[in-house]
């Protein structure tokens, strides 16, 4: 079970996009990287391909960012927060914020 999952609201803790918030679009678990909406934008030069109908030019898209450079965003404290795991009475394993013991997964 991963501490950061697809669909989570995160905040960037280091790098050129420090302080930016975004939603996790995709996780690459074997490389410990994530693609976050609106974060780590790069320009990619694309060659036109008439067979597939793609147009050439320069496109802007999100590149991956290492998981160690992002943290889960806590809406109650409005800051980045660390995440832990605990098992509830009904046997479910859930994530919780370490600062205020609030459960992330509902």
HELIX and SHEET records of a PDB file:
HELIX    1   1 UNK A   67  UNK A   69  5                                   3    
SHEET    1   A 6 UNK A  64  UNK A  66  0                                        
SHEET    2   A 6 UNK A  33  UNK A  36 -1                                        
SHEET    3   A 6 UNK A  21  UNK A  28 -1                                        
SHEET    4   A 6 UNK A   9  UNK A  12 -1                                        
SHEET    5   A 6 UNK A  70  UNK A  74 -1                                        
SHEET    6   A 6 UNK A  79  UNK A  81 -1                                        
SHEET    1   B 2 UNK A  41  UNK A  46  0                                        
SHEET    2   B 2 UNK A  57  UNK A  62 -1                                        
SHEET    1   C 2 UNK A  83  UNK A  87  0                                        
SHEET    2   C 2 UNK A  93  UNK A  97 -1                                        
END                                                                             
